[in-house]
Amino acid sequence: MGVRSPKHEYARPGAAESPSALRCTRKAAPVLACAILCWLFWGAPKALSQSDDDAEYKVKLAFLYNFAQFVQWPPEAFHDANATFSVCVAGENPFKGELEQALRGRTAGGHPIEIKRLMPGDNPRACHLIFVRAGQRKASESMLNGLRGSSILTVGESKGFAERGGVINLTLEENKLGLEINTDAAGQSHLKISSKLLALAKIVKEPRNP
């Protein structure tokens, strides 16, 4: 299936176009049935199942890559034009071997992408995108509270992550991946999310205190 790379809305000057077109509409793919065409990045799709971790995280890494293309960070998030775009993983890193190699040479806003595990004692504010693994709820609550107002895209994969202040949550229902986006959290983090991405997501809010 041939797909042209569209020019996304919040492209930074000199940024490369995304190789995975976000053409799916809510009508055509209510829960991202086309998986953001991520297999343009990695090849033919496989059926997702909760037991197939390799397939699941192959798709999730493609999502993270697309988020890096369809979200705009403020200029001050990078100390210079040659700074790397740091994707940090809170919890066990599932993006090893071939998956991590797949991102070599790719960029986000002109910045080379690197993936690293966020270890205890590491400064999360050195990251641009933090992927919080399921099972890290207690740590994630503390992290989300500490990162409020920072220019960091927080992405989770556990129920209620976006409602607790995370920016994006990846959901898996009936073997289909979907998105939840907390637009208030994105605004507080000074991140601009493309309307193309918002059109594919369920918008959630943090519960208000009575």
JOWOTA-V176273 format. One record per residue. N is the residue number from 0. RES is the residue in three letters. PHI is phi in whole degrees, 0 to 359 (NA if undefined). PSI is psi in radians with two decimals (none if undefined). BURIAL is b if it has 9 or more other C-alpha atoms within 8 Angstrom, else e. Layout:
# JOWOTA-V176273
n=N res=RES phi=PHI psi=PSI burial=BURIAL
n=N res=RES phi=PHI psi=PSI burial=BURIAL
This chain:
# JOWOTA-V176273
n=0 res=MET phi=NA psi=2.04 burial=e
n=1 res=GLY phi=270 psi=2.30 burial=e
n=2 res=VAL phi=225 psi=2.28 burial=e
n=3 res=ARG phi=279 psi=2.55 burial=e
n=4 res=SER phi=280 psi=2.07 burial=b
n=5 res=PRO phi=280 psi=2.79 burial=e
n=6 res=LYS phi=276 psi=2.05 burial=e
n=7 res=HIS phi=277 psi=2.83 burial=b
n=8 res=GLU phi=294 psi=-0.86 burial=e
n=9 res=TYR phi=261 psi=0.67 burial=b
n=10 res=ALA phi=296 psi=2.29 burial=b
n=11 res=ARG phi=283 psi=2.66 burial=e
n=12 res=PRO phi=306 psi=2.22 burial=e
n=13 res=GLY phi=81 psi=0.05 burial=e
n=14 res=ALA phi=288 psi=2.53 burial=b
n=15 res=ALA phi=284 psi=2.59 burial=e
n=16 res=GLU phi=287 psi=2.65 burial=b
n=17 res=SER phi=289 psi=2.39 burial=b
n=18 res=PRO phi=279 psi=-0.10 burial=e
n=19 res=SER phi=241 psi=1.90 burial=b
n=20 res=ALA phi=286 psi=2.29 burial=b
n=21 res=LEU phi=270 psi=1.23 burial=e
n=22 res=ARG phi=264 psi=-0.17 burial=e
n=23 res=CYS phi=295 psi=2.47 burial=b
n=24 res=THR phi=252 psi=2.86 burial=b
n=25 res=ARG phi=301 psi=-0.63 burial=b
n=26 res=LYS phi=290 psi=-0.72 burial=e
n=27 res=ALA phi=281 psi=-0.50 burial=e
n=28 res=ALA phi=213 psi=1.36 burial=b
n=29 res=PRO phi=299 psi=-0.47 burial=b
n=30 res=VAL phi=233 psi=0.77 burial=b
n=31 res=LEU phi=57 psi=0.80 burial=b
n=32 res=ALA phi=300 psi=-0.48 burial=b
n=33 res=CYS phi=273 psi=0.06 burial=e
n=34 res=ALA phi=51 psi=0.71 burial=b
n=35 res=ILE phi=53 psi=0.51 burial=b
n=36 res=LEU phi=52 psi=0.57 burial=b
n=37 res=CYS phi=295 psi=-0.32 burial=b
n=38 res=TRP phi=283 psi=-0.14 burial=b
n=39 res=LEU phi=299 psi=-0.48 burial=b
n=40 res=PHE phi=278 psi=-0.66 burial=b
n=41 res=TRP phi=237 psi=-0.04 burial=e
n=42 res=GLY phi=112 psi=-2.81 burial=e
n=43 res=ALA phi=294 psi=2.49 burial=e
n=44 res=PRO phi=284 psi=2.71 burial=e
n=45 res=LYS phi=243 psi=2.73 burial=e
n=46 res=ALA phi=291 psi=2.32 burial=e
n=47 res=LEU phi=278 psi=2.47 burial=b
n=48 res=SER phi=213 psi=2.69 burial=b
n=49 res=GLN phi=294 psi=-0.32 burial=e
n=50 res=SER phi=272 psi=-0.21 burial=e
n=51 res=ASP phi=259 psi=1.38 burial=e
n=52 res=ASP phi=297 psi=-0.65 burial=e
n=53 res=ASP phi=298 psi=-0.82 burial=e
n=54 res=ALA phi=295 psi=-0.73 burial=b
n=55 res=GLU phi=298 psi=-0.80 burial=b
n=56 res=TYR phi=280 psi=-0.34 burial=b
n=57 res=LYS phi=296 psi=-0.76 burial=b
n=58 res=VAL phi=293 psi=-0.76 burial=b
n=59 res=LYS phi=295 psi=-0.62 burial=b
n=60 res=LEU phi=292 psi=-0.64 burial=b
n=61 res=ALA phi=297 psi=-0.65 burial=b
n=62 res=PHE phi=297 psi=-0.80 burial=b
n=63 res=LEU phi=301 psi=-0.71 burial=e
n=64 res=TYR phi=298 psi=-0.76 burial=b
n=65 res=ASN phi=294 psi=-0.64 burial=b
n=66 res=PHE phi=301 psi=-0.69 burial=e
n=67 res=ALA phi=295 psi=-0.41 burial=b
n=68 res=GLN phi=270 psi=-0.52 burial=b
n=69 res=PHE phi=251 psi=0.28 burial=b
n=70 res=VAL phi=235 psi=2.42 burial=b
n=71 res=GLN phi=254 psi=2.20 burial=b
n=72 res=TRP phi=268 psi=2.61 burial=b
n=73 res=PRO phi=292 psi=2.64 burial=e
n=74 res=PRO phi=306 psi=-0.60 burial=e
n=75 res=GLU phi=289 psi=-0.11 burial=e
n=76 res=ALA phi=288 psi=-0.24 burial=e
n=77 res=PHE phi=238 psi=2.26 burial=e
n=78 res=HIS phi=286 psi=-0.37 burial=e
n=79 res=ASP phi=198 psi=3.06 burial=e
n=80 res=ALA phi=293 psi=-0.34 burial=e
n=81 res=ASN phi=261 psi=0.09 burial=e
n=82 res=ALA phi=295 psi=2.57 burial=b
n=83 res=THR phi=282 psi=2.74 burial=e
n=84 res=PHE phi=262 psi=1.93 burial=b
n=85 res=SER phi=267 psi=2.05 burial=b
n=86 res=VAL phi=260 psi=1.99 burial=b
n=87 res=CYS phi=253 psi=2.52 burial=b
n=88 res=VAL phi=246 psi=2.09 burial=b
n=89 res=ALA phi=268 psi=1.91 burial=b
n=90 res=GLY phi=112 psi=-3.03 burial=b
n=91 res=GLU phi=300 psi=2.34 burial=e
n=92 res=ASN phi=277 psi=1.97 burial=b
n=93 res=PRO phi=271 psi=-0.03 burial=e
n=94 res=PHE phi=258 psi=0.98 burial=b
n=95 res=LYS phi=258 psi=2.98 burial=e
n=96 res=GLY phi=61 psi=-2.20 burial=e
n=97 res=GLU phi=298 psi=-0.62 burial=e
n=98 res=LEU phi=296 psi=-0.79 burial=b
n=99 res=GLU phi=292 psi=-0.65 burial=b
n=100 res=GLN phi=298 psi=-0.52 burial=e
n=101 res=ALA phi=297 psi=-0.41 burial=e
n=102 res=LEU phi=268 psi=-0.12 burial=b
n=103 res=ARG phi=298 psi=2.29 burial=e
n=104 res=GLY phi=86 psi=-0.11 burial=e
n=105 res=ARG phi=267 psi=2.75 burial=e
n=106 res=THR phi=229 psi=2.87 burial=b
n=107 res=ALA phi=228 psi=1.99 burial=b
n=108 res=GLY phi=60 psi=0.51 burial=b
n=109 res=GLY phi=87 psi=-0.02 burial=b
n=110 res=HIS phi=258 psi=2.28 burial=b
n=111 res=PRO phi=297 psi=2.43 burial=b
n=112 res=ILE phi=271 psi=2.40 burial=b
n=113 res=GLU phi=229 psi=2.54 burial=b
n=114 res=ILE phi=246 psi=2.33 burial=b
n=115 res=LYS phi=213 psi=2.67 burial=b
n=116 res=ARG phi=277 psi=2.36 burial=b
n=117 res=LEU phi=275 psi=1.89 burial=b
n=118 res=MET phi=267 psi=2.74 burial=e
n=119 res=PRO phi=305 psi=2.31 burial=e
n=120 res=GLY phi=95 psi=-0.30 burial=e
n=121 res=ASP phi=289 psi=2.64 burial=e
n=122 res=ASN phi=273 psi=1.92 burial=e
n=123 res=PRO phi=295 psi=-0.34 burial=e
n=124 res=ARG phi=286 psi=-0.10 burial=e
n=125 res=ALA phi=277 psi=-0.06 burial=e
n=126 res=CYS phi=262 psi=2.73 burial=b
n=127 res=HIS phi=256 psi=-0.56 burial=b
n=128 res=LEU phi=224 psi=2.27 burial=b
n=129 res=ILE phi=241 psi=2.12 burial=b
n=130 res=PHE phi=262 psi=2.04 burial=b
n=131 res=VAL phi=260 psi=2.00 burial=b
n=132 res=ARG phi=292 psi=2.67 burial=b
n=133 res=ALA phi=299 psi=2.56 burial=e
n=134 res=GLY phi=93 psi=-0.04 burial=e
n=135 res=GLN phi=253 psi=0.49 burial=b
n=136 res=ARG phi=302 psi=-0.86 burial=e
n=137 res=LYS phi=299 psi=-0.78 burial=e
n=138 res=ALA phi=292 psi=-0.63 burial=e
n=139 res=SER phi=292 psi=-0.64 burial=b
n=140 res=GLU phi=298 psi=-0.77 burial=b
n=141 res=SER phi=295 psi=-0.73 burial=e
n=142 res=MET phi=295 psi=-0.80 burial=e
n=143 res=LEU phi=298 psi=-0.70 burial=b
n=144 res=ASN phi=295 psi=-0.67 burial=e
n=145 res=GLY phi=284 psi=-0.34 burial=e
n=146 res=LEU phi=260 psi=0.02 burial=b
n=147 res=ARG phi=303 psi=2.27 burial=b
n=148 res=GLY phi=88 psi=-0.14 burial=e
n=149 res=SER phi=273 psi=2.77 burial=b
n=150 res=SER phi=271 psi=1.06 burial=b
n=151 res=ILE phi=234 psi=2.26 burial=b
n=152 res=LEU phi=274 psi=1.96 burial=b
n=153 res=THR phi=264 psi=2.24 burial=b
n=154 res=VAL phi=234 psi=2.25 burial=b
n=155 res=GLY phi=239 psi=3.13 burial=b
n=156 res=GLU phi=218 psi=0.46 burial=b
n=157 res=SER phi=234 psi=2.66 burial=b
n=158 res=LYS phi=304 psi=2.26 burial=e
n=159 res=GLY phi=83 psi=0.09 burial=e
n=160 res=PHE phi=300 psi=-0.84 burial=b
n=161 res=ALA phi=293 psi=-0.61 burial=b
n=162 res=GLU phi=290 psi=-0.32 burial=b
n=163 res=ARG phi=269 psi=0.05 burial=b
n=164 res=GLY phi=116 psi=-0.05 burial=b
n=165 res=GLY phi=290 psi=2.68 burial=b
n=166 res=VAL phi=280 psi=-0.83 burial=b
n=167 res=ILE phi=229 psi=2.43 burial=b
n=168 res=ASN phi=236 psi=2.31 burial=b
n=169 res=LEU phi=268 psi=2.16 burial=b
n=170 res=THR phi=250 psi=2.64 burial=b
n=171 res=LEU phi=230 psi=1.90 burial=e
n=172 res=GLU phi=228 psi=2.24 burial=e
n=173 res=GLU phi=52 psi=0.73 burial=e
n=174 res=ASN phi=63 psi=0.41 burial=b
n=175 res=LYS phi=238 psi=2.35 burial=b
n=176 res=LEU phi=274 psi=2.40 burial=b
n=177 res=GLY phi=225 psi=3.07 burial=b
n=178 res=LEU phi=235 psi=2.47 burial=b
n=179 res=GLU phi=239 psi=2.35 burial=b
n=180 res=ILE phi=232 psi=2.27 burial=b
n=181 res=ASN phi=263 psi=1.71 burial=b
n=182 res=THR phi=291 psi=-0.51 burial=b
n=183 res=ASP phi=294 psi=-0.76 burial=e
n=184 res=ALA phi=296 psi=-0.65 burial=b
n=185 res=ALA phi=297 psi=-0.77 burial=b
n=186 res=GLY phi=297 psi=-0.72 burial=b
n=187 res=GLN phi=296 psi=-0.47 burial=b
n=188 res=SER phi=268 psi=0.10 burial=b
n=189 res=HIS phi=61 psi=0.61 burial=b
n=190 res=LEU phi=252 psi=2.37 burial=b
n=191 res=LYS phi=253 psi=2.09 burial=b
n=192 res=ILE phi=260 psi=2.28 burial=b
n=193 res=SER phi=300 psi=2.49 burial=b
n=194 res=SER phi=298 psi=-0.45 burial=e
n=195 res=LYS phi=296 psi=-0.67 burial=b
n=196 res=LEU phi=284 psi=-0.73 burial=b
n=197 res=LEU phi=298 psi=-0.58 burial=b
n=198 res=ALA phi=294 psi=-0.35 burial=e
n=199 res=LEU phi=263 psi=-0.02 burial=b
n=200 res=ALA phi=246 psi=2.80 burial=b
n=201 res=LYS phi=269 psi=2.18 burial=e
n=202 res=ILE phi=274 psi=2.22 burial=b
n=203 res=VAL phi=237 psi=2.79 burial=b
n=204 res=LYS phi=235 psi=2.71 burial=b
n=205 res=GLU phi=284 psi=2.42 burial=b
n=206 res=PRO phi=298 psi=2.43 burial=e
n=207 res=ARG phi=277 psi=2.50 burial=e
n=208 res=ASN phi=290 psi=2.38 burial=e
n=209 res=PRO phi=296 psi=none burial=e
